[in-house]
Amino acid sequence: MPAPDCIDTILYGSPEPRFPSWRQWVAIGMRKAGEDARASILLLELWAERHRGRRQLLALCGRMRRDLGLSDADIWAEARKPFWRA
């Protein structure tokens, strides 16, 4: 039975690290590009929804504003925000 510190155990104990091939690098890059594109689309949809919501808030009549408990100052403060600001 060989000793745990013999040369065979040391040489063949762990395999060499393998680096991805160029095809794997391309696949990784394409997957990352797809994730980035998806995140960009979701962000654009969020911005559009904020813009629509703020315009609808401005269009509310006085009775609906009172029902929501919002003053004209609250409405204007929210509507003046740019679409990218929460």
C-alpha positions in Angstrom: 0.0 0.0 0.0 1.6 3.3 -1.0 2.2 6.0 1.5 -0.1 9.1 1.2 2.9 11.3 0.5 4.4 9.2 -2.3 5.2 10.7 -5.7 2.2 9.1 -7.4 -0.2 10.7 -5.0 1.4 14.1 -5.4 1.6 14.0 -9.2 -1.9 12.6 -9.9 -3.8 14.0 -6.9 -5.5 16.9 -8.7 -6.1 17.6 -12.4 -4.8 20.8 -14.1 -7.4 23.6 -14.2 -9.0 23.8 -17.6 -9.8 27.1 -19.3 -12.9 27.5 -21.5 -12.5 27.2 -25.2 -13.2 30.2 -27.5 -16.7 28.7 -28.2 -17.4 28.6 -24.5 -16.3 32.2 -24.2 -18.6 33.2 -27.0 -21.5 31.3 -25.4 -20.8 33.1 -22.1 -20.7 36.5 -23.9 -23.9 35.9 -25.8 -25.7 34.8 -22.6 -24.5 37.9 -20.8 -25.6 40.1 -23.7 -29.1 38.5 -23.6 -29.3 39.2 -19.9 -28.3 42.8 -20.4 -30.8 43.3 -23.2 -33.6 41.8 -21.1 -32.7 44.0 -18.1 -32.7 47.1 -20.4 -36.1 46.3 -21.7 -37.5 45.8 -18.2 -36.0 49.2 -17.1 -37.6 50.9 -20.2 -40.9 49.4 -19.3 -40.7 50.6 -15.7 -39.9 54.1 -16.9 -42.8 54.1 -19.3 -45.1 53.0 -16.5 -43.9 55.7 -14.2 -44.5 58.3 -17.0 -48.0 57.0 -17.7 -48.9 56.9 -14.0 -47.8 60.5 -13.3 -49.7 61.8 -16.3 -52.8 59.9 -15.1 -52.3 61.4 -11.7 -52.4 64.9 -13.2 -55.6 64.1 -15.1 -57.6 63.2 -11.9 -60.5 65.4 -11.0 -60.8 67.1 -7.7 -63.2 64.6 -6.2 -60.9 61.7 -7.1 -57.9 63.5 -5.6 -59.8 64.0 -2.3 -60.9 60.4 -2.3 -57.2 59.4 -2.5 -56.3 61.9 0.2 -53.9 63.8 -2.1 -53.5 67.6 -2.3 -52.7 69.6 -5.4 -49.2 70.1 -4.0 -48.8 66.3 -3.6 -49.9 65.7 -7.2 -47.6 68.4 -8.6 -44.6 67.1 -6.5 -45.1 63.6 -7.9 -45.8 64.7 -11.5 -42.8 67.0 -11.7 -40.4 64.1 -11.1 -38.5 62.8 -14.1 -39.5 59.3 -15.3 -36.2 57.8 -14.1 -36.7 58.9 -10.5 -38.7 56.7 -8.2 
